[in-house]
């Protein structure tokens, strides 16, 4: 589990390289405009250059995505460990094997 964060962030980097763009670049303008309209409606004055007005930077996007990925994985493994009354380690192995079996099945190998 200690290396899971590094592996997950490497995956995000790989996705970014495939798309040949920075994370969040595609929706950054839309996010900025949405934030500006929302702050105007609420009457909030935000200084220029504030991250509230500009939207998240790449580092914030990666940290948020990593937190979500790891949290979801932990919840799934914990639920599987309760379902089969086993340790989280065994539950993680079981989930991995089930996912591999599903991929093989979908590919018509089984």
C-alpha positions in Angstrom: 0.0 0.0 0.0 2.9 2.3 0.6 3.7 2.5 -3.1 0.1 2.8 -4.3 0.2 6.6 -4.3 3.2 6.7 -6.5 1.8 4.2 -8.9 -1.5 6.0 -9.1 0.2 9.4 -9.7 2.3 7.7 -12.4 -0.9 6.5 -14.0 -2.2 10.1 -14.0 1.0 11.3 -15.6 0.7 8.6 -18.3 -2.9 9.7 -19.0 -1.7 13.3 -19.3 1.0 12.3 -21.7 -1.4 10.3 -23.9 -3.6 13.3 -24.2 -0.6 15.6 -24.8 -2.1 18.2 -22.4 -1.9 19.3 -18.8 -4.4 18.0 -16.3 -7.3 20.4 -16.1 -6.3 22.5 -19.1 -9.4 21.5 -21.0 -11.9 22.7 -18.3 -9.8 25.4 -16.6 -11.4 28.3 -18.6 -14.9 26.9 -17.9 -14.1 26.5 -14.2 -12.7 30.1 -14.0 -15.9 31.5 -15.6 -18.1 29.4 -13.4 -16.3 30.6 -10.3 -16.4 34.3 -11.4 -20.2 34.1 -11.9 -20.8 32.3 -8.6 -18.7 34.8 -6.7 -20.4 37.7 -8.4 -23.9 36.3 -7.5 -22.8 35.8 -3.9 -21.2 39.2 -3.8 -17.7 37.9 -2.9 -14.7 40.1 -3.8 -11.7 37.9 -4.6 -8.3 39.4 -5.3 -6.9 38.9 -8.8 -4.7 35.8 -9.1 -6.5 34.0 -6.3 -6.8 30.3 -6.7 -10.5 30.7 -5.9 -10.9 32.7 -9.1 -8.6 30.8 -11.3 -9.6 27.3 -10.3 -7.3 24.5 -9.2 -3.7 24.1 -10.4 -2.3 20.8 -11.6 -0.9 19.8 -8.3 -4.3 20.3 -6.6 -6.0 18.3 -9.3 -3.6 15.4 -8.8 -3.9 15.4 -5.0 -7.7 15.4 -5.2 -7.7 12.6 -7.8 -5.2 10.6 -5.8 -7.2 11.0 -2.6 -10.4 9.9 -4.4 -8.7 6.9 -6.0 -7.1 5.7 -2.7 -10.2 6.3 -0.6 -12.4 4.4 -3.1 -9.9 1.5 -3.2 -9.8 1.3 0.6 -13.6 1.3 0.9 -13.9 -1.4 -1.7 -11.2 -3.6 -0.1 -12.8 -3.1 3.4 -16.2 -4.0 2.1 -14.8 -7.1 0.4 -13.0 -8.1 3.6 -16.3 -7.8 5.5 -18.2 -9.7 2.8 -15.8 -12.7 2.9 -14.7 -12.3 6.6 -11.0 -12.1 5.7 -8.1 -9.7 6.2 -7.9 -6.6 4.0 -4.8 -8.1 2.4 -6.6 -11.3 1.3 -9.6 -9.1 0.2 -7.2 -7.0 -2.0 -5.8 -10.2 -3.6 -9.2 -11.5 -4.2 -10.4 -8.3 -5.8 -7.3 -8.2 -8.1 -7.8 -11.8 -9.1 -11.5 -11.2 -9.8 -10.7 -8.2 -11.9 -8.1 -10.1 -13.9 -10.6 -13.0 -14.4 -13.2 -10.4 -15.6 -10.7 -9.0 -18.2 -9.9 -12.5 -19.5 -13.6 -13.3 -19.6 -14.4 -10.1 -21.6 -11.6 -10.9 -24.0 -13.0 -14.4 -24.6 -10.1 -16.2 -23.1 -12.2 -18.2 -20.6 
